[in-house]
Amino acid sequence: MSSIKKLASQTVWYGASSIFARFLYYLLTPYLTAKFSGTVEYGKMSLVFALIPFLFTLIVFAFETAYFRFMQRKEYERDVYNTLSSSLLISTIAIIGLTMFFRSRIAAFIGLPGHPEYITLCAIIIGFDALSALPFAKLRHENRPKKFAFIRICGILLTIFIIYFFLTICPAIVKKDPNSILHFVYNARFGVAYVLIATAAASLFQFLALSREWSTVKFHINKTLWKEVMIYALPLTIAGFAGMINETFDRVMLQRWSPLKGDAATFEVGVYSACYKLSILITLFVQAFRMGAEPFFFKQSVEANAPKVYARVMKFFVITICGMFLLVSLYLDVWKYFIRDEKMWAGLKVVPILLLANMFLGIYINLSIWYRLTRKTTAGAYITLIGAAITIAINFIFIPYFSYMACAWATFLCYGTMMVISYIWGQKSYPVPYAWKKLLAYIVIVVILYFIHQGIIALRYGSVFNFAVASFLLAFFALFIYRVEKKEFENFFKMRKELK
């Protein structure tokens, strides 16, 4: 249980700072949907931000995971950071250079011809983010959460300030004073560009704030280590690249294959992206868990009881995300006000589907420890490529008929399939005693509770009654879990008192 408590602590420190930072960024959703209301600007922004993870994954090349993995090897401990940092610097310069050279073609490919400046700003964002990746991993490995959290949060606050400055303060001042000096830095037609400028500024800030971590780098590549890292990281990179198809590229596919054309298709991209943000709780928790779990799982792997610890982690994880599913899906009439453009509420029907999809993704991340520990990373590549194939096939066939609903179901089926394959394959290579029947029952129960709530609100008794029913169902699930897992919770709190 002390291992679980340690993981919880790491998740709180590293994950919670990322949650808070991302939550601040997600708070921009109501602001930006209001600012860009009735326009296609939010859709344009979504298309641009769908591109960034692809190039980031290609540059970073799973070096963060490789760093945690190879720092466990005593013979390479001194060379890991220097070798990976040197390689990362070379790949960053090369890929960013190519991105800048082909920026016009890339802009046309994602459906934004005539806006190569968006790709230029993307390249700046990706470059500084990539160069910050290993220093952030170093802070996590060395258990330096305060600096990690400070830099993350300050970067997001800077982003928010610059966006607000250019989209709210500047227009007000320029309108009031036509002779204002701000005319030299503000152009009302820039729109999305200001969001990208703010993000680029934050990326630069993070890179500069991590300068001490970069100053310790000796530019040297241990060829033997580098070859081992590349063999280990290549399948993870393929998996990550395919994962981006599952996670973000459906926006580009929606733009290209939508039954609507032009600005109408771009607006639909904005609708889908805004509604996707309502899976925020599960998305953020999965991100937080991932930040804490990756170094924890590798360090725990040397312990004899590691499989039992992994099984217990999975149980607490599934319980948590089931509660989050209910918290969002049962109160969707409240969460919808997160989107300030009421025209976008037409897409709310995708939210429960995406919540379940992100639950599957979180479980898959938990399960993926088997191929990371056994160094069978090619398995991760195969599984994610299968998911990517499902995503592309479903979107290609059904987007022309069902628009963004096809994207939602493609995401659901993609992550569900990846989860099942990883479990079956993993149990053969690295058996972990997951209580899968109980965990599956928890997921089925929350889905049933959601449909019960949907049936009741269809009777139209009023919002107050609907809210009361939602609260009752959520409380029922919490009480049910406590009764079933009473011993686990008692042991957890007992251990917590002993450690104080």
Helices and strands as residue ranges (DSSP letters): H 2-10, I 11-15, H 16-26, H 28-35, H 41-60, H 63-70, G 74-76, H 80-101, H 103-109, H 116-141, H 145-164, I 165-169, H 170-176, G 181-184, H 192-209, H 211-215, H 223-247, H 250-257, H 263-276, G 277-279, H 280-300, H 306-329, H 332-335, G 336-338, G 342-350, H 351-367, H 369-373, H 377-402, H 404-429, H 436-457, H 463-484, H 486-499
